[in-house]
Amino acid sequence: DLQLDTLLTGTLKLRGEMTGKLRAPKISLEGSVSDLAYGADSLGTLSTTLSFKDSAVMFDNLTLHFDGGTATAQGKFPLILNFDSGLVVVPQEPMAFTVKSSGNDLSILSSLNDNLESLTGDYDLQLDIYGTPQQPQTKGSFDLKDGIAKVYQMENPIENIQAQVTSQGKLITLEWAEGRARYKGKEG
């Protein structure tokens, strides 16, 4: 049973191999976390194949399947592991990830925002993450079409949401967004 944080739970299954010396190991793992949850919110199933060698973790296919969508990531993350001394260091070395996600339900985001009850609509995310772990940079876009957001403080949902968000370097830009909401018989 996976309990990294009192709120994060799931069932972890791993199969792997470690070769080489303890100060410079080579590791390959296949694994999954089923019934992944954050508090009471179901996050779905996470699976991956990863390898570690030459002070880098390579994710071949990290996949999160959740209600309403799928997110995938692949790339390289710098990490120094020395099991002989117990040293674990994240160095100032380059990293490179590609994250993609698409689907029709982003209610999984309510785990990160207490005001959001649900968010549905056709979405597409394409994101490259690069730079170093201490100075990350991004380049990508997020598009939402025909969205509906239910916010706890609002009586009626925001409907027909159309939005585009882009990122470049450290800048995240809301290119445009629109939606309609009703309040006391009025719409706007």
N, C-alpha and C positions, 0 to 999 in steps of 0.2 A: 504494500500500500504506500503510495507516494504522498508524503506530507512535508513538502519543502517549507511551507508557510502554513500557519494554522488554517488559512482560508483556501489554499490550493490543495486539491486532493485528486487521486486517480490511482489506477492500477498500472504499475510499471512492469514491462516485460523487456528483457535485454538478452541478446546473444552476441558474444564478441570474442575477440582474440587480442592478446597483447604479446608482442615479441620485442626483442632488443633489450638494451640495458635499462635499468630503473631510472637512470639519469637522462636517458634519451629514448623513451619508449615509442613503439609504433603500435597503434591501437586501431582496430576496426570494430564497429558496433552496428547492429541492426536493432531497432527498438521501437516500442510504442507505449503510449500512455492511453489506456481506454478509460471511459467514464471520467474524463478530465473535467473538473469543476472548480470554480472560484466561488467560495461561499455556497450559496444556494443556486448559482447560475451554472448551467451546463455549458461547457466549452467544446464538447465533442471528443474526437479522438485525434491524437497527435502521433505521427509515425515518422521515422527517419532512418537513413543510412548515413553514417558519418565515419570519418577516419581521422586519425591524428598522426602526424609525423612532421619532422623538420619544423617544430615550433608553430604548427598551424592546425586548426581543426577545419576539415572540409566537410560541408554538408552537401551530400549529393542530391537529396530530395527530402526536405523537411516538409511534411504535409499536415495541415490541420483541417479535418473535416468537421464542420459544425452545421447545425440546422440552418439551412438557407444559403450555404456557401462553402467554398474551399479556399484555403490560402496555402501557397507553396513558397518555399525559399530554398535557394541553393547558393553556395559561395564558400568563402574562406575567411576565417577569423584567427588572428594571431593569439597564441597561448603557449607559455612555457610551463611544462610539467616536469618535475624531477621528483619521482617517488622515493628516491634514495634520501634526499634531504627534506622532502615534504614541501618544497618550493612550488608555488603556483603563482605565475605572474602574467598579467596582460600587458605586453610591451607596446611601445609606440611604433608599431609596424603597420603597414597597409592592410586593410581589410576590403573585401568586396562581396556584396550580397545582391541577389536579385529576388525581390518579393513580388508575387502576383496573387491576386485574389479576385474572384468574381462570384456573383450569386444574386439573390433577391431578398435577403433578410440580414440586416446588420444589428439585430437586437442584442447580439453578443456584446456590443459596445456599452450596453446598460451596466455591465460589470465595472466599467471604468468611469461612468458618469451617473451619479445618483439621481439626476434630474430627468434622465432619459428612460422612458418606459419601454419604447420600442422604436425601431427604424427599419422600414421595409422599402423596397424598390430595387430596380435593376442597377447593379453597380459593377464597376471594373476598376481595379487598382493595378498599376504598374509602377514599381519603385526600385531604383538602384541605390544601394547604400555603399558608400566608399569613404576614403579618408583613413583615419585611425580611430580606435575605440575612444580615445580621449577627445578627438576632434572629428566627429562624424559629419559627413556631407550626404546630401541626397539629390536625386534627380528622378522625377516621375510625375504621375498624374492620377487623380481619382475622379471618376465621373459617376454621378447618380442621376437616374431618370425615373420619373413617375414615383417619386418617393412619398412616404407617409411617415411622419414623426409624431409619436405620442409623448408629450412632456407632462410630467406629474402636476405642474402648477397650472396647466391650461385645461380648460373644460373640453375643448374640441381639438382634434389633431390638426397639424399642419399638413396639407395635402398637395398633391401635384408638384412635389419638390423636384427641381432640376438644378444641378450644381456641378461645378468643375473646380477642382483644387489642383494646383501644381506645386512642385517644389524644385528648387535649384540651389545647390550649395546648402546654406543654413536658412534660406528664406522659403517660407511656405506661403503661398498666395491663393486667396479665394478669388478665382478669376470671375466667377459670377454665380449667383444663386437666386432662386425665386421659388415661391410657394404660395399657397392660399390657406387662410384660416378664417373660421367663423367665430364671432363673439357677439352674443346677445342679438342674434338675427342679422348681423352685418357681416359682410365678407370682404376680405382685403388681403 
